[in-house]
Amino acid sequence: MINSKIFFSAIALMILMSSCSSTKSTSVKTSSVNNSKSNAAALEEQRVNATYTFFNAVKEKLIGNPEKAATEFATCLRSDPKNHAAMYELASIYNDNKKYNDALFFAKSANELDPKNEWYALLLADTYEKTGKYNEASTIYQKLIKDHPDHVEYYFSQAETFLYQNKIQEAIKTYDLAEQKIGVSRDLILQKQRLYLKMGKVNEAAAELEKLIKSEPDNLDNYSLLVDMYQVNNLSDKAFETIHRMQAIDPENPNVALSLAEYYRSKGQKTESFEQLKKAFQSKDLGSDTKIRILTSYLPIVTSNPELLTQALELSKTMSTLHATEANPQAVYGDFLAINKNYEEARTQYRAALALDKKNLQAWLQLLAVDQELRDFKSMEKEGDEAISLYADQSLLYLYTGIAKIQNKKYDDAAKTLLSGSKMVVDNDAQLVDFYSNLGDTYNNLKKFEESDKYYDKALTIDANNAYVLNNFSYYLSLRKDKLDKAAEMAKKANDLTPNSANNEDTYAWVLYSQGKYADAKTWLEKAITNGGDKNGTILEHYGDVLFRLGNSDDAMTNWQKAKLTGDHSDFLDKKIADKKIYE
C-alpha cells in the first residue's frame, strides 16, 4: 500500500511537469509546491505506519511472542531507521535470547541516538558485561554515576565491573562512594573486608569491621567477626584484645565463650577450649542452628577420635535438653549416639525428633537405619510404611521398608515395595543395585526363580563386581541345583573380591558340593570355619554334610550336633541326627 501511493505521487508530478504551458519560472514554482505537499503526505503516512508497527511489536512482546515482536521491530526500523525505541526493544530481545552480538549492535545504536536515556545506557552496559567487555561497561556506569549521582545501584554495578577486571582497589573506592551515599551497611562493609583480605591488607579489613562495630557498639556479632578474622590470620593477641572488649560489654554472652574457645584451641589449650564451648552450649541465647553448625564440624573426625566423640556426645546432649521443643537438636544427638553404636538411645532421640516434626526426612532415614542395626524389623517395617506415607517419592525409604518386609517374610509386600521404589531411583546406580539384589532375594523366596534370576542379572549388569550379589545369586542357584557352572564362576569371583569371608567361602563350598566335588567343598568349608564360621550353624551343618558324603559319618554327626546348638540350621537337621543319614 505504501509503495503504490508513492508511485502515484511520482506519476502525478511527472504529468504536472510535462503539461505546464506557463513560463519556466511559474512552472518550477508550481511543481515545487506540489512536490512538497506530496512528500509531506507520504512522510506522515510513513510515520503513522511506523508508529502502528511499533506498538504492535510491543504488544507481541508483552504477550510472549518475542520472535514475532523482533520481526515487527525490524519492520519498524526499515520504515524509520532512527527509531531508537525500536532499537532498544530489539536489543533487549536479542539479549534475552543470548544473541549478544546482535544485541550489542542495536543497544549501541540506541544509546548513540539518545545518550541521555538511562534505560538505553543500562541495557548497553549489561550487554557489554555479558560479552566480557567489562571496561566498556565500566565507562557506561561511570557516565551514569556522573549524570545520576544519587542512584546508588550504579555504584554497585560499577564496582562489579572492576572486580571482573580484578581491579580490586578501584572496586573498593567505588564502594566507598556508595557508602558516602547510604551510610554504614553491613553487607557493604563485609564485601570491602573480603576484598582487603584478598589483597592481604588485614589492617584495612579490620578498619572496615571497626566501622561496623562503631555503628552498633553493643552488637557482639560484629566483634566476633573481628575476632574470627584475627584468628584466621594468626593474630591471636589482637583476637584476645577484641574478646576482652566483648567481655566488658556482656561477659555472659555465649559469643564471648565461643570466641574464647577458638582462641584457646588455636593456642593448643584443649581443656580450656572445651570448657568455654560447654559454657556456650549451656546458654539459651545461643541458637540451636549455631550449635548444630559447630557439632557438624565434629562429624568427619569423631569416628577416629574417641575423645572428640565424647565431647560431641556431651555437647549434643546438652543441646537436646536445652532445646527440647526443637526437632533438629534431638536428631543431631541421635546421630552421635548412633556413631557411638548406642542404637537404642539413638532410636529414642530420632523418635523424639519425629514426634516434634514428622516432616524430617533425615530423621526418618536415620531411624530406619538404626532399626536395621537393632534387627528390629517389625518396627522398621511399621516406621518405614509411615515414612513412605509422608514422603512417597523418596526411593531410599522404599529400600529400607522392602528389606524389613523380606526379613518379616512378607515377600509379596516386599516385592511391591521394592518395585515401586526402584522406579524412583535417579542417577544412583549403587542404590539401583541394592533394589535389584533385594528383588532377586525376594523372588527367590517366592519361588519365582525366573524373576529372581532376572533381577540378579540386572544388578550384575550395573555392577559386575558386586560380591554380595555374586554370592547370593550363586548360593540360590546351588540350592536349586541349577546353572551350577555359572554359580561356581560367580561364587569363586565373590571370594576373589572379598577373601577370607566365611559366608562367601561357605557359598562356594556349597556350589562345589552341589556339583559333587566333595573334597573341594571340604577344603572351602574348612577355610570358612577358620575365618569365623565355627559358630555359624549353616556352615557347621554343611561341613557335616560334606563329611558324611566323604564317608566320615562320626565327624559329620559331631558337626551336625554343633549346628543344632546354634539354633541356626535347616529343617532337615533333626532328622539327619536321628537317622544318621543325609536329607536334602
C-alpha positions as CSV (number, residue, x, y, z in Angstrom):
1,M,0.0,0.0,0.0
2,I,2.7,2.5,0.9
3,N,4.7,1.8,-2.3
4,S,1.7,2.3,-4.6
5,K,0.9,5.7,-3.1
6,I,4.5,6.8,-3.5
7,F,4.4,5.6,-7.1
8,F,1.1,7.6,-7.7
9,S,2.7,10.8,-6.4
10,A,5.7,10.4,-8.7
11,I,3.4,10.0,-11.8
12,A,1.3,13.0,-10.8
13,L,4.5,15.1,-10.5
14,M,5.6,14.0,-14.0
15,I,2.2,14.9,-15.5
16,L,2.2,18.3,-14.0
17,M,5.7,19.0,-15.2
18,S,5.0,17.8,-18.7
19,S,1.7,19.6,-19.2
20,C,2.7,23.1,-17.9
21,S,2.4,25.8,-20.6
22,S,3.3,28.8,-18.4
23,T,6.8,30.3,-18.1
24,K,9.6,28.4,-16.9
25,S,9.7,30.2,-13.5
26,T,6.0,29.7,-12.9
27,S,6.2,26.0,-13.9
28,V,9.0,25.4,-11.5
29,K,7.3,27.1,-8.6
30,T,4.1,25.2,-9.1
31,S,5.9,21.9,-9.4
32,S,7.9,22.5,-6.1
33,V,4.8,23.3,-4.1
34,N,3.0,20.1,-5.3
35,N,6.1,18.0,-4.7
36,S,6.5,19.4,-1.1
37,K,2.9,18.6,-0.3
38,S,3.2,15.1,-1.8
39,N,6.4,14.3,0.2
40,A,4.9,15.6,3.4
41,A,1.8,13.4,3.0
42,A,4.0,10.4,2.3
43,L,6.2,11.1,5.3
44,E,3.2,11.5,7.5
45,E,1.7,8.2,6.4
46,Q,5.1,6.5,6.8
47,R,5.3,7.9,10.4
48,V,1.8,6.7,11.2
49,N,2.5,3.2,9.9
50,A,5.8,3.0,11.7
51,T,4.1,4.0,15.0
52,Y,1.4,1.4,14.4
53,T,4.0,-1.3,13.7
54,F,6.0,-0.3,16.9
55,F,3.0,-0.6,19.2
56,N,2.0,-3.9,17.5
57,A,5.6,-5.2,18.2
58,V,5.3,-4.1,21.8
59,K,2.0,-6.0,22.2
60,E,3.6,-9.2,20.7
61,K,6.5,-8.9,23.2
62,L,4.2,-8.4,26.1
63,I,2.1,-11.5,25.3
64,G,5.2,-13.7,25.0
65,N,5.9,-13.7,21.2
66,P,9.5,-12.4,21.2
67,E,10.3,-13.7,17.7
68,K,7.2,-12.1,16.1
69,A,7.9,-8.9,18.1
70,A,11.5,-8.8,16.7
71,T,10.2,-9.1,13.2
72,E,7.8,-6.2,13.8
73,F,10.5,-4.0,15.4
74,A,12.8,-4.7,12.4
75,T,9.9,-3.7,10.0
76,C,9.5,-0.5,12.1
77,L,13.2,0.3,11.6
78,R,13.0,-0.2,7.9
79,S,10.3,2.5,7.8
80,D,12.0,4.7,10.4
81,P,15.8,3.9,10.6
82,K,16.3,6.3,13.5
83,N,13.7,4.9,15.8
84,H,15.9,4.4,18.9
85,A,13.0,2.9,20.9
86,A,12.7,0.1,18.4
87,M,16.5,-0.4,18.5
88,Y,16.3,-0.7,22.3
89,E,13.5,-3.3,22.1
90,L,15.3,-5.3,19.5
91,A,18.5,-5.2,21.6
92,S,16.5,-6.4,24.7
93,I,15.0,-9.3,22.8
94,Y,18.4,-10.4,21.4
95,N,19.9,-10.0,24.8
96,D,17.3,-12.3,26.4
97,N,17.9,-14.9,23.6
98,K,21.7,-14.7,24.2
99,K,22.3,-13.3,20.7
100,Y,24.7,-10.8,22.2
101,N,26.4,-9.5,19.0
102,D,23.1,-8.5,17.6
103,A,22.0,-7.1,20.9
104,L,25.2,-5.1,21.2
105,F,24.7,-3.5,17.7
106,F,21.2,-2.3,18.4
107,A,22.0,-1.3,22.0
108,K,24.9,0.9,20.9
109,S,22.8,2.4,18.1
110,A,20.0,3.3,20.5
111,N,22.5,4.8,23.0
112,E,24.2,6.9,20.3
113,L,20.9,8.3,19.2
114,D,19.7,9.1,22.7
115,P,22.7,9.2,25.0
116,K,20.7,10.7,27.9
117,N,18.3,7.7,28.1
118,E,19.1,5.7,31.3
119,W,17.4,2.6,30.1
120,Y,19.4,2.5,26.8
121,A,22.6,3.0,28.8
122,L,21.8,0.3,31.2
123,L,21.0,-2.2,28.5
124,L,24.2,-1.4,26.7
125,A,26.2,-1.8,29.9
126,D,24.5,-5.2,30.6
127,T,25.3,-6.4,27.1
128,Y,28.9,-5.3,27.4
129,E,29.2,-7.3,30.6
130,K,27.6,-10.4,29.0
131,T,30.1,-10.2,26.2
132,G,33.1,-9.8,28.6
133,K,33.7,-6.2,27.7
134,Y,33.9,-5.0,31.3
135,N,36.0,-1.9,30.6
136,E,33.3,-0.6,28.2
137,A,30.6,-1.4,30.7
138,S,32.6,0.4,33.3
139,T,32.7,3.5,31.1
140,I,28.9,3.4,30.8
141,Y,28.4,3.1,34.6
142,Q,30.9,6.0,35.1
143,K,28.7,8.2,33.0
144,L,25.5,7.1,34.7
145,I,27.0,7.9,38.1
146,K,28.1,11.3,36.8
147,D,24.6,12.0,35.5
148,H,22.7,10.4,38.3
149,P,24.9,10.6,41.4
150,D,22.1,9.6,43.8
151,H,21.4,6.3,42.1
152,V,23.4,4.1,44.4
153,E,22.8,0.9,42.4
154,Y,25.0,2.3,39.6
155,Y,28.0,2.4,42.1
156,F,27.5,-1.3,42.9
157,S,27.3,-2.2,39.2
158,Q,30.4,-0.1,38.5
159,A,32.2,-1.9,41.3
160,E,31.3,-5.3,39.9
161,T,32.8,-4.4,36.5
162,F,36.0,-3.5,38.3
163,L,36.0,-6.9,40.1
164,Y,35.6,-8.7,36.8
165,Q,38.7,-7.0,35.7
166,N,40.5,-7.8,39.0
167,K,40.7,-4.0,39.7
168,I,40.1,-4.6,43.4
169,Q,41.3,-1.2,44.7
170,E,39.1,0.6,42.1
171,A,36.1,-1.5,43.3
172,I,36.8,-0.6,46.9
173,K,36.9,3.1,46.0
174,T,33.6,2.8,44.3
175,Y,32.1,1.1,47.3
176,D,33.4,3.9,49.4
177,L,31.5,6.4,47.2
178,A,28.3,4.3,47.7
179,E,28.9,4.2,51.4
180,Q,29.0,8.0,51.4
181,K,25.5,7.9,50.0
182,I,23.9,5.2,52.1
183,G,25.9,5.2,55.3
184,V,27.4,2.2,57.0
185,S,25.9,-1.0,55.6
186,R,26.7,-4.5,56.9
187,D,26.8,-6.1,53.5
188,L,28.9,-3.4,52.1
189,I,31.4,-3.5,55.0
190,L,31.7,-7.2,54.7
191,Q,32.3,-7.0,51.0
192,K,35.1,-4.5,51.4
193,Q,36.6,-6.5,54.2
194,R,36.7,-9.6,52.0
195,L,38.4,-7.6,49.2
196,Y,41.0,-6.2,51.6
197,L,41.8,-9.7,52.8
198,K,42.1,-10.9,49.2
199,M,44.8,-8.2,48.8
200,G,46.4,-9.3,52.1
201,K,45.6,-6.0,53.8
202,V,44.5,-7.2,57.2
203,N,44.7,-3.8,58.9
204,E,42.4,-2.2,56.3
205,A,40.0,-5.2,56.6
206,A,40.0,-4.7,60.4
207,A,39.3,-1.0,60.0
208,E,36.1,-1.8,58.0
209,L,34.9,-4.1,60.8
210,E,35.7,-1.4,63.3
211,K,33.3,0.9,61.4
212,L,30.6,-1.8,61.8
213,I,31.4,-2.1,65.5
214,K,31.2,1.7,65.9
215,S,27.8,1.8,64.2
216,E,26.4,-0.9,66.5
217,P,28.7,-0.9,69.6
218,D,26.6,-3.3,71.6
219,N,26.2,-5.9,68.9
220,L,28.7,-8.6,69.8
221,D,28.3,-10.4,66.5
222,N,30.4,-7.7,64.9
223,Y,33.2,-8.2,67.4
224,S,33.0,-11.9,66.7
225,L,33.7,-11.2,63.1
226,L,36.8,-9.3,64.0
227,V,38.0,-12.0,66.4
228,D,37.5,-14.7,63.7
229,M,39.4,-12.6,61.2
230,Y,42.3,-12.1,63.6
231,Q,42.3,-15.8,64.4
232,V,42.4,-16.9,60.8
233,N,45.3,-14.5,60.1
234,N,47.2,-15.8,63.1
235,L,46.9,-12.5,65.0
236,S,45.9,-14.2,68.3
237,D,46.9,-11.3,70.5
238,K,44.6,-8.9,68.7
239,A,41.9,-11.5,68.8
240,F,42.3,-11.7,72.6
241,E,42.2,-7.9,72.9
242,T,38.9,-7.9,71.0
243,I,37.5,-10.7,73.2
244,H,38.2,-8.5,76.2
245,R,36.3,-5.7,74.6
246,M,33.4,-8.1,74.2
247,Q,33.6,-9.2,77.9
248,A,33.4,-5.6,79.0
249,I,30.1,-5.3,77.2
250,D,28.4,-8.6,78.2
251,P,30.6,-11.2,79.9
252,E,27.9,-13.9,79.9
253,N,27.2,-13.6,76.2
254,P,27.7,-17.0,74.5
255,N,29.6,-15.3,71.7
256,V,32.3,-14.4,74.2
257,A,32.6,-18.1,75.2
258,L,32.8,-19.2,71.6
259,S,35.5,-16.7,70.8
260,L,37.5,-17.8,73.8
261,A,37.0,-21.5,72.9
262,E,38.5,-20.8,69.4
263,Y,41.3,-18.7,71.0
264,Y,42.3,-21.4,73.4
265,R,42.0,-24.0,70.6
266,S,44.5,-22.0,68.5
267,K,46.9,-22.0,71.5
268,G,46.6,-25.7,71.9
269,Q,44.8,-25.4,75.3
270,K,42.3,-28.1,74.7
271,T,40.8,-28.3,78.2
272,E,40.2,-24.6,78.4
273,S,38.8,-24.5,74.9
274,F,36.2,-27.3,75.6
275,E,35.2,-25.6,78.9
276,Q,34.3,-22.4,77.0
277,L,32.5,-24.5,74.4
278,K,30.4,-26.1,77.1
279,K,29.6,-22.7,78.5
280,A,28.4,-21.5,75.2
281,F,26.2,-24.6,74.6
282,Q,24.7,-24.2,78.1
283,S,23.3,-20.8,77.0
284,K,19.8,-20.5,75.6
285,D,20.9,-17.2,74.0
286,L,23.0,-19.3,71.5
287,G,20.6,-20.6,68.9
288,S,20.4,-24.3,68.1
289,D,21.3,-23.6,64.5
290,T,24.7,-22.2,65.6
291,K,25.2,-25.2,67.9
292,I,24.4,-27.6,65.2
293,R,26.9,-25.9,62.8
294,I,29.6,-26.4,65.5
295,L,28.7,-30.0,66.0
296,T,28.7,-30.7,62.3
297,S,32.4,-29.8,62.3
298,Y,32.9,-32.8,64.6
299,L,31.3,-35.4,62.2
300,P,34.3,-36.0,59.9
301,I,36.7,-36.6,62.8
302,V,34.8,-38.3,65.7
303,T,35.0,-41.8,64.2
304,S,38.8,-41.8,64.5
305,N,39.0,-39.8,67.7
306,P,37.2,-41.2,70.8
307,E,38.0,-38.0,72.8
308,L,36.2,-35.8,70.3
309,L,33.3,-38.2,70.1
310,T,32.9,-37.9,73.9
311,Q,32.9,-34.2,73.6
312,A,30.3,-34.2,70.8
313,L,28.1,-36.5,72.8
314,E,28.2,-34.2,75.8
315,L,27.6,-31.1,73.7
316,S,24.8,-32.6,71.7
317,K,23.1,-34.0,74.8
318,T,23.2,-30.5,76.4
319,M,21.8,-29.0,73.3
320,S,18.9,-31.6,73.0
321,T,18.0,-30.9,76.7
322,L,18.1,-27.1,76.4
323,H,16.2,-27.1,73.1
324,A,13.8,-29.9,74.0
325,T,10.9,-28.4,71.8
326,E,13.0,-28.4,68.6
327,A,13.3,-31.5,66.4
328,N,16.8,-31.0,64.9
329,P,18.7,-30.9,68.2
330,Q,17.1,-34.3,69.1
331,A,18.1,-35.8,65.8
332,V,21.7,-34.5,66.0
333,Y,22.1,-36.0,69.4
334,G,20.8,-39.2,67.9
335,D,23.4,-39.0,65.1
336,F,26.3,-39.0,67.6
337,L,24.7,-41.8,69.7
338,A,24.4,-43.9,66.5
339,I,28.1,-43.2,65.7
340,N,28.9,-44.4,69.2
341,K,26.8,-47.5,68.5
342,N,24.3,-46.6,71.3
343,Y,21.5,-47.6,68.9
344,E,18.7,-47.9,71.4
345,E,19.3,-44.4,72.8
346,A,19.8,-43.1,69.2
347,R,16.4,-44.5,68.3
348,T,14.8,-42.8,71.2
349,Q,16.2,-39.5,70.0
350,Y,15.1,-39.9,66.4
351,R,11.6,-40.8,67.6
352,A,11.6,-37.7,69.8
353,A,12.6,-35.6,66.8
354,L,9.9,-37.1,64.7
355,A,7.3,-36.5,67.4
356,L,8.2,-32.8,67.1
357,D,8.4,-32.8,63.4
358,K,7.0,-35.6,61.2
359,K,8.4,-33.9,58.1
360,N,12.0,-34.5,59.0
361,L,13.2,-36.8,56.2
362,Q,16.7,-37.3,57.5
363,A,15.4,-38.4,60.9
364,W,13.2,-41.0,59.3
365,L,16.2,-42.4,57.3
366,Q,18.4,-42.5,60.4
367,L,15.6,-44.1,62.4
368,L,15.2,-46.9,59.8
369,A,19.0,-47.4,59.7
370,V,19.1,-47.8,63.5
371,D,16.1,-50.2,63.4
372,Q,18.1,-52.3,60.9
373,E,21.2,-52.2,63.2
374,L,19.0,-53.4,66.1
375,R,17.4,-56.0,63.8
376,D,14.0,-54.8,64.9
377,F,12.4,-55.5,61.5
378,K,8.8,-55.2,62.8
379,S,9.5,-51.6,63.9
380,M,11.5,-51.0,60.7
381,E,8.5,-52.1,58.6
382,K,6.0,-50.1,60.6
383,E,8.0,-46.9,60.7
384,G,9.1,-47.4,57.0
385,D,5.4,-47.5,55.9
386,E,4.7,-44.4,57.9
387,A,7.6,-42.6,56.4
388,I,6.5,-43.5,52.9
389,S,3.1,-42.1,53.6
390,L,4.8,-38.8,54.2
391,Y,7.5,-39.0,51.5
392,A,6.0,-41.1,48.7
393,D,8.8,-40.0,46.3
394,Q,11.9,-41.0,48.4
395,S,13.3,-44.2,47.0
396,L,15.6,-44.9,50.0
397,L,12.6,-45.2,52.2
398,Y,11.2,-47.9,50.0
399,L,14.5,-49.8,50.1
400,Y,14.6,-49.9,53.9
401,T,11.0,-50.8,54.1
402,G,11.3,-53.5,51.5
403,I,14.3,-55.1,53.3
404,A,12.2,-55.1,56.5
405,K,9.4,-56.9,54.8
406,I,11.8,-59.5,53.5
407,Q,13.1,-60.2,57.0
408,N,9.4,-60.4,58.2
409,K,8.8,-63.0,55.4
410,K,6.2,-60.7,53.8
411,Y,7.6,-61.5,50.4
412,D,4.7,-60.3,48.2
413,D,4.6,-57.0,50.0
414,A,8.3,-56.7,49.8
415,A,8.3,-57.2,46.1
416,K,5.6,-54.5,45.6
417,T,7.5,-52.0,47.8
418,L,10.9,-52.7,46.2
419,L,9.5,-52.4,42.6
420,S,7.8,-49.1,43.5
421,G,11.0,-47.7,45.0
422,S,13.2,-48.9,42.1
423,K,11.2,-46.8,39.7
424,M,12.0,-43.7,41.6
425,V,15.8,-44.1,41.6
426,V,17.5,-41.3,39.6
427,D,21.2,-41.3,38.7
428,N,22.2,-43.7,41.5
429,D,23.5,-47.0,40.2
430,A,24.6,-48.2,43.7
431,Q,21.1,-47.8,45.0
432,L,19.6,-49.5,42.0
433,V,21.9,-52.5,42.5
434,D,20.5,-52.7,46.1
435,F,17.0,-52.7,44.8
436,Y,17.6,-55.3,42.2
437,S,19.6,-57.6,44.5
438,N,16.9,-57.5,47.2
439,L,14.3,-58.2,44.5
440,G,16.4,-61.2,43.5
441,D,16.3,-62.4,47.1
442,T,12.5,-61.7,47.3
443,Y,11.5,-63.5,44.2
444,N,13.7,-66.5,45.1
445,N,11.8,-66.8,48.4
446,L,8.6,-66.6,46.4
447,K,10.0,-69.4,44.2
448,K,9.6,-67.2,41.2
449,F,13.1,-68.2,40.0
450,E,12.9,-66.7,36.5
451,E,12.1,-63.2,38.1
452,S,14.8,-63.8,40.7
453,D,17.5,-64.5,38.1
454,K,16.4,-61.6,36.0
455,Y,16.9,-59.1,38.8
456,Y,20.2,-60.6,39.9
457,D,21.4,-60.3,36.3
458,K,20.2,-56.7,36.1
459,A,22.2,-55.9,39.3
460,L,25.3,-57.5,37.8
461,T,24.9,-55.7,34.6
462,I,25.3,-52.4,36.6
463,D,28.0,-53.8,38.9
464,A,29.7,-57.0,37.7
465,N,32.0,-57.0,40.8
466,N,29.3,-56.8,43.5
467,A,30.4,-59.6,45.8
468,Y,27.1,-59.6,47.7
469,V,25.0,-60.2,44.5
470,L,27.5,-62.7,43.2
471,N,27.4,-64.7,46.5
472,N,23.6,-64.7,46.9
473,F,22.8,-65.5,43.3
474,S,25.3,-68.4,43.2
475,Y,24.0,-69.7,46.5
476,Y,20.4,-69.8,45.5
477,L,21.4,-71.5,42.2
478,S,23.2,-74.1,44.2
479,L,20.2,-74.8,46.3
480,R,18.1,-75.3,43.2
481,K,21.0,-77.3,41.5
482,D,20.5,-75.0,38.5
483,K,23.2,-73.4,36.3
484,L,25.9,-74.8,38.5
485,D,28.8,-73.8,36.3
486,K,27.6,-70.2,36.3
487,A,27.1,-70.5,40.1
488,A,30.6,-71.8,40.6
489,E,32.1,-69.0,38.5
490,M,30.2,-66.3,40.4
491,A,31.0,-67.8,43.8
492,K,34.7,-68.0,43.0
493,K,34.7,-64.4,41.9
494,A,33.0,-63.3,45.1
495,N,35.8,-64.9,47.1
496,D,38.4,-63.3,44.9
497,L,36.8,-59.9,45.5
498,T,36.4,-60.4,49.3
499,P,38.9,-63.0,50.5
500,N,38.6,-64.6,54.0
501,S,34.8,-64.1,54.1
502,A,33.3,-67.2,55.9
503,N,29.9,-66.6,54.3
504,N,31.3,-66.4,50.7
505,E,33.6,-69.4,51.3
506,D,30.6,-71.4,52.5
507,T,28.6,-70.5,49.4
508,Y,31.4,-71.6,47.1
509,A,31.8,-74.8,49.1
510,W,28.0,-75.5,48.7
511,V,28.2,-74.9,44.9
512,L,31.1,-77.4,44.8
513,Y,29.0,-79.8,46.9
514,S,26.1,-79.5,44.6
515,Q,28.5,-80.4,41.7
516,G,29.5,-83.5,43.6
517,K,33.0,-82.1,44.3
518,Y,33.0,-83.1,47.9
519,A,36.8,-82.9,48.6
520,D,37.0,-79.4,47.2
521,A,33.9,-78.4,49.1
522,K,35.5,-79.7,52.3
523,T,38.6,-77.5,51.7
524,W,36.5,-74.4,51.3
525,L,34.3,-75.2,54.3
526,E,37.4,-75.6,56.5
527,K,38.5,-72.1,55.3
528,A,35.1,-70.8,56.3
529,I,35.4,-72.4,59.8
530,T,38.9,-70.9,60.2
531,N,37.5,-67.5,59.3
532,G,34.8,-67.4,61.9
533,G,32.3,-69.9,60.7
534,D,32.9,-72.2,63.7
535,K,29.9,-70.7,65.4
536,N,27.7,-70.5,62.3
537,G,25.0,-73.2,62.3
538,T,24.6,-73.3,58.5
539,I,28.3,-73.7,57.9
540,L,28.7,-76.4,60.5
541,E,25.7,-78.3,59.1
542,H,27.2,-78.0,55.6
543,Y,30.5,-79.3,56.9
544,G,28.8,-82.2,58.4
545,D,27.0,-83.0,55.1
546,V,30.3,-82.9,53.2
547,L,32.0,-85.2,55.8
548,F,29.1,-87.6,55.5
549,R,29.4,-87.7,51.7
550,L,33.1,-88.4,52.2
551,G,32.4,-91.3,54.4
552,N,33.3,-89.7,57.8
553,S,29.9,-90.2,59.5
554,D,31.2,-89.8,63.1
555,D,32.7,-86.3,62.4
556,A,29.6,-85.5,60.4
557,M,27.4,-86.2,63.4
558,T,29.7,-84.1,65.6
559,N,29.2,-81.1,63.4
560,W,25.5,-81.6,63.0
561,Q,25.2,-81.6,66.7
562,K,27.3,-78.4,67.0
563,A,25.0,-76.8,64.4
564,K,21.9,-77.8,66.4
565,L,23.3,-75.9,69.4
566,T,23.5,-72.6,67.5
567,G,19.8,-72.7,66.6
568,D,20.5,-71.8,63.0
569,H,20.1,-74.8,60.7
570,S,18.0,-76.4,58.1
571,D,14.6,-78.1,58.7
572,F,16.3,-81.5,58.0
573,L,18.9,-81.3,60.7
574,D,16.9,-83.1,63.5
575,K,16.1,-85.9,61.0
576,K,19.8,-86.2,60.0
577,I,20.9,-86.6,63.6
578,A,18.1,-89.1,64.4
579,D,18.5,-91.2,61.3
580,K,22.3,-90.7,60.9
581,K,21.9,-90.0,57.2
582,I,21.7,-87.2,54.7
583,Y,18.4,-85.5,53.9
584,E,18.2,-82.6,51.4
